[in-house]
Amino acid sequence: MKFILIFFLLIGEALALEAVVVVLEAPYFRSPDETSKVVQYKRKGDIITIHPSVNNTDKYNHLAPEAKKLARARSKLRKTPEWNEDPMFRGNEDDTFTLQDDFIAVLDRRGKRAFIKKEHIYVYFNDTREFTQTPYRGDETDYRLEEPLPKNYPQPNQRGFRGIFLFGILQPYSESYPYLRQAKTKGYQSPLDFSVTMMRENSNRKNDRFYIGASFNLRHYKNQYTFIGGSSSTEENYRFGLGPYATYDAFKGVKDRVNVFAGVNVYLLNSLSITQRNTAGDADNRAYRSYTFSPRIGVQYHRKEIFPEVDFVLGTSFEVEAPSTYKAQDGAHIDGIWKRNGSDSFRTGFVYNVGGFIGIQSAY
């Protein structure tokens, strides 16, 4: 008798199919409907027993007898006691479940049938079928607040904004006015760059990585030239631009972050002041205007909270300035030093620029 009992226990263990709960709290529904009554909850990591029909396989279907022979076999089975006692024995589709179903039958703590959502569990098949299950993402049952808690919690506080102020130095501009004399010496000043960027988060709050916004940029440089014969020239450029800006935190630590960004500066005000002096020492100044745009990409290092709500920023960027045409806004007063004394213009080519910058960021 003891051996018979052990045999049936082993058979029951073999037929049972187990699964693990993969969400924080998985509800048992009274019927296969999310709006039905919840009769029980299971926690993440709990091992549960699910309906054994999920373990059914069709890999032996090709060995089944032909249709007529199968019909005769089913007719004979209907006369057996098991046909009425076991719905799964009858092959009732309403009592058969697969991984493609939204709900799978289980037994609650009172031994009554309940249903759990398929996406809330991972089934242990102990074979290659386990690789066909897609891991569940986005746990809607997880009600826990993500640490650290927002400042002033639980009072409502709008967050998801960043503001950056940067000071940078770029490599010198080599493009210049096409002078009539050959330059003897050239003195280039590294352009100074000031920028302010305002951004807003554009992704899931739990991500807190991707931000988009707008950048405002002010840049200045001065180049000097001396020519054979004793004449000289000074070029001084001021430009103000704005444009879209996008940033993504590629690495996100507690205190350290690595950020990549991309943007486009559209310089609506690009003023170049050129002052030439002839061999007699007489000076003539002319103002030139242009419009241009500069796409740029870069990488930044952020050190979080060097002061309350203030981050330290260190980075570098690469940009390409598109060709532009500078047009004179006034006429010349001295002959022989300009290409045209009246309507004058010149065109620059592509300018490639690498720069480094330092600044601060406020994330609020």
C-alpha positions in Angstrom: 0.0 0.0 0.0 2.9 2.3 0.9 4.5 1.8 -2.6 1.2 2.5 -4.3 0.8 5.8 -2.4 4.4 6.9 -3.3 3.7 6.0 -7.0 0.7 8.2 -7.2 2.5 11.1 -5.4 5.3 10.8 -8.0 2.8 10.7 -10.8 1.1 13.9 -9.5 4.4 15.6 -9.2 5.3 14.7 -12.7 2.1 16.0 -14.2 2.2 19.3 -12.3 3.5 22.3 -14.3 5.2 25.1 -12.4 5.7 28.8 -13.1 7.3 31.7 -11.2 5.7 35.1 -10.7 7.7 37.9 -12.4 5.8 41.0 -11.3 5.6 42.5 -7.8 2.0 41.5 -7.2 0.1 39.1 -9.5 -3.6 38.9 -8.9 -5.7 35.8 -9.2 -9.0 36.6 -11.0 -12.2 34.7 -10.5 -12.7 34.6 -14.3 -10.4 35.3 -17.3 -11.3 39.0 -17.2 -9.3 41.9 -15.7 -12.5 43.5 -14.5 -13.6 40.3 -12.5 -13.1 39.9 -8.8 -9.6 39.4 -7.4 -9.5 36.5 -5.1 -5.8 36.3 -4.2 -2.4 37.8 -4.8 1.0 36.2 -5.4 4.3 38.0 -4.8 7.3 38.2 -7.2 9.4 35.1 -7.0 6.5 32.8 -5.8 6.4 29.4 -7.4 2.9 28.4 -8.4 1.2 25.5 -10.1 -0.6 26.2 -13.3 -3.0 24.2 -15.5 -1.0 21.2 -17.0 -2.5 21.6 -20.5 0.0 24.4 -21.0 2.6 21.7 -21.3 0.8 20.0 -24.2 2.9 19.5 -27.3 2.0 18.9 -30.9 5.3 17.4 -32.0 3.8 13.9 -32.2 0.7 15.0 -34.2 2.2 13.5 -37.3 2.0 10.1 -35.7 -1.8 10.3 -35.2 -4.0 7.8 -37.1 -5.9 8.8 -40.1 -9.2 10.7 -39.7 -11.6 7.7 -39.9 -9.5 5.6 -37.5 -9.2 8.6 -35.1 -13.0 9.0 -35.2 -13.5 5.3 -34.3 -11.0 5.7 -31.4 -12.8 8.7 -30.1 -16.2 6.9 -30.3 -14.8 4.1 -28.2 -13.3 6.5 -25.7 -16.7 8.2 -25.1 -17.9 5.0 -23.6 -15.2 5.0 -20.9 -15.7 6.5 -17.4 -12.7 8.9 -17.9 -14.4 10.7 -20.7 -17.0 12.3 -18.4 -14.7 12.6 -15.4 -11.7 14.4 -16.9 -12.4 17.4 -19.2 -8.8 17.5 -20.4 -9.1 13.8 -21.4 -11.9 14.8 -23.7 -9.7 17.4 -25.4 -12.1 20.2 -24.6 -10.6 23.4 -26.0 -12.4 25.5 -23.4 -10.4 23.7 -20.7 -7.1 23.8 -22.5 -4.5 26.6 -22.2 -1.4 27.7 -24.1 1.3 30.4 -23.9 -0.7 32.4 -26.4 -3.6 32.8 -24.1 -4.1 36.0 -22.0 -5.1 34.0 -18.9 -4.1 30.6 -17.6 -6.1 28.6 -15.0 -4.7 28.1 -11.5 -6.1 27.0 -8.1 -6.5 29.6 -5.4 -6.0 28.9 -1.6 -9.5 27.4 -1.3 -8.9 25.0 -4.1 -11.2 26.8 -6.5 -10.3 27.6 -10.1 -8.9 31.1 -10.7 -7.0 32.8 -13.5 -3.7 34.6 -13.7 -2.4 36.7 -16.6 0.1 35.0 -18.8 2.4 38.0 -18.8 2.7 37.9 -15.0 4.4 34.5 -15.0 7.4 32.6 -16.5 6.7 28.9 -17.1 9.2 26.2 -16.2 9.1 23.7 -19.1 12.6 22.4 -18.5 13.2 22.3 -22.2 13.9 24.6 -25.2 10.4 26.1 -24.9 11.6 28.3 -22.1 13.6 30.3 -24.7 10.4 31.2 -26.6 9.0 33.2 -23.7 9.5 37.0 -23.9 10.5 38.6 -20.6 7.8 40.9 -19.3 8.8 44.6 -19.2 6.9 47.5 -17.5 5.5 46.1 -14.3 2.2 47.9 -13.8 1.7 46.2 -10.5 4.8 47.8 -8.9 3.4 50.6 -6.8 6.7 51.3 -5.0 8.2 54.8 -5.3 11.6 54.9 -7.0 14.5 56.1 -4.8 15.6 58.8 -4.2 12.3 60.4 -3.5 11.7 63.8 -5.1 12.6 66.9 -3.1 9.7 68.2 -0.9 7.8 64.8 -1.3 4.8 64.3 -1.0 4.1 67.8 -2.1 3.6 68.1 -5.9 6.8 69.3 -7.5 7.1 69.7 -11.3 10.5 68.2 -12.4 12.2 67.1 -15.5 14.1 70.3 -16.5 17.8 71.1 -17.0 19.6 74.3 -17.6 23.3 74.5 -18.6 25.7 77.5 -18.7 28.9 76.8 -20.5 32.1 78.7 -21.3 34.3 77.3 -24.1 37.4 77.9 -26.2 37.5 76.8 -29.8 40.3 76.4 -32.4 41.0 79.6 -34.4 39.1 80.5 -37.5 41.3 80.4 -40.6 38.7 81.9 -43.0 39.3 85.6 -43.7 38.6 88.4 -46.1 40.4 87.9 -49.6 42.9 90.7 -49.2 44.7 92.3 -52.1 48.1 92.0 -50.5 50.0 88.9 -49.4 50.0 88.4 -45.7 53.4 88.5 -43.9 52.1 87.5 -40.5 48.8 86.1 -39.2 47.7 86.3 -35.6 44.7 84.1 -34.7 42.7 84.3 -31.5 40.9 81.3 -30.2 37.2 82.1 -30.3 35.5 82.4 -26.9 32.1 80.8 -26.7 29.3 81.4 -24.2 26.1 79.3 -24.3 22.9 78.8 -22.3 20.8 75.8 -22.9 17.3 75.0 -21.5 15.9 71.5 -21.8 13.0 69.4 -20.8 12.7 65.6 -20.4 11.3 63.8 -23.4 10.9 60.3 -22.1 9.6 58.1 -19.3 10.2 59.6 -15.9 11.8 56.4 -14.7 14.4 56.8 -17.5 15.5 60.4 -16.8 18.1 60.3 -19.6 16.8 61.9 -22.8 16.2 65.7 -22.9 15.4 68.2 -25.7 15.4 71.9 -25.7 17.0 75.0 -27.2 20.5 76.5 -27.0 21.5 80.2 -27.1 25.1 80.9 -28.2 27.3 84.0 -28.2 30.8 83.8 -29.8 33.7 86.3 -30.3 37.1 86.3 -31.8 39.7 88.7 -33.2 42.3 88.0 -35.9 45.2 90.3 -37.0 47.2 90.3 -40.2 50.2 92.3 -41.4 51.0 92.5 -45.1 54.2 93.0 -47.2 54.7 96.7 -47.5 53.7 97.6 -44.0 49.8 97.7 -44.2 47.7 95.7 -41.7 44.2 94.5 -40.9 42.1 93.5 -37.9 39.1 91.2 -38.1 36.7 91.1 -35.2 33.7 88.8 -35.2 30.6 88.7 -33.0 27.9 86.2 -33.6 24.7 85.2 -31.8 22.9 82.0 -32.6 20.1 79.7 -31.3 18.8 76.3 -32.3 17.5 72.9 -31.2 19.5 70.8 -28.7 19.2 67.1 -27.7 21.1 65.3 -25.0 21.2 61.7 -23.7 22.9 60.3 -20.5 24.8 57.3 -21.9 26.2 56.5 -18.5 24.3 57.3 -15.4 25.9 56.9 -12.0 25.1 58.3 -8.6 27.7 61.1 -8.8 29.1 60.7 -12.2 27.5 60.8 -15.7 28.6 60.7 -19.3 26.4 62.6 -21.6 26.3 62.8 -25.4 24.5 65.6 -27.2 23.7 67.0 -30.7 22.5 70.4 -31.8 22.4 73.0 -34.5 23.3 76.7 -34.0 21.6 79.0 -36.5 23.5 82.3 -36.4 21.0 85.0 -37.2 23.5 87.7 -36.3 26.9 87.2 -37.7 28.8 90.5 -37.7 32.4 90.8 -39.0 34.2 94.2 -38.5 37.3 94.7 -40.7 39.7 97.5 -40.1 42.5 98.0 -42.6 45.4 100.4 -42.3 47.4 101.4 -45.4 51.2 102.1 -45.5 50.5 105.7 -44.5 48.7 104.6 -41.3 45.2 105.7 -42.4 42.5 103.4 -41.2 39.3 102.3 -42.9 36.6 100.2 -41.2 33.8 98.3 -42.8 31.1 96.0 -41.4 30.1 92.8 -43.0 27.0 90.7 -42.2 26.2 87.0 -42.8 23.8 84.2 -41.9 25.1 80.7 -41.3 24.3 77.5 -39.4 26.6 75.0 -37.6 25.6 71.4 -36.7 27.6 70.0 -33.7 28.0 66.9 -31.6 29.8 66.3 -28.4 30.3 64.5 -25.2 30.1 65.8 -21.6 31.1 64.7 -18.1 28.8 65.6 -15.3 29.8 65.6 -11.6 26.5 65.7 -9.7 25.8 68.0 -6.8 29.0 69.9 -6.3 26.6 72.4 -4.7 22.9 71.8 -3.9 21.2 71.3 -7.3 24.3 72.4 -9.2 26.4 70.0 -11.3 29.9 70.5 -12.7 30.2 70.1 -16.5 33.3 69.4 -18.6 33.2 68.5 -22.2 34.2 68.8 -25.8 32.4 69.2 -29.1 32.9 69.0 -32.9 31.0 71.2 -35.3 30.9 72.0 -39.0 30.1 75.5 -40.1 28.4 75.7 -43.5 29.7 78.1 -46.2 28.3 81.6 -45.9 28.5 84.9 -47.8 29.5 88.1 -46.0 28.2 91.3 -47.5 29.4 94.8 -46.8 27.0 97.2 -45.0 28.8 100.4 -46.0 31.2 101.8 -48.6 34.9 102.2 -48.5 36.7 105.5 -47.6 40.2 104.6 -48.8 41.0 103.4 -52.2 43.3 100.5 -53.1 42.8 98.2 -50.1 39.4 96.7 -50.8 38.2 94.4 -53.5 35.3 96.8 -54.2 34.8 100.2 -52.7 31.0 100.0 -53.1 29.0 96.8 -52.8 31.5 94.2 -51.6 31.1 90.6 -50.5 33.1 87.4 -50.1 32.3 83.8 -49.4 33.8 81.4 -46.9 34.0 77.6 -47.2 33.3 74.8 -44.7 34.9 75.4 -41.3 35.5 72.5 -39.0 35.9 73.3 -35.4 36.8 71.4 -32.2 36.4 73.0 -28.8 36.4 72.4 -25.1 34.2 73.9 -22.5 33.5 74.0 -18.8 30.4 75.1 -16.9 27.6 74.3 -14.6 24.2 72.6 -14.8 21.1 72.8 -12.8 18.6 69.8 -12.9 15.3 70.7 -11.4 
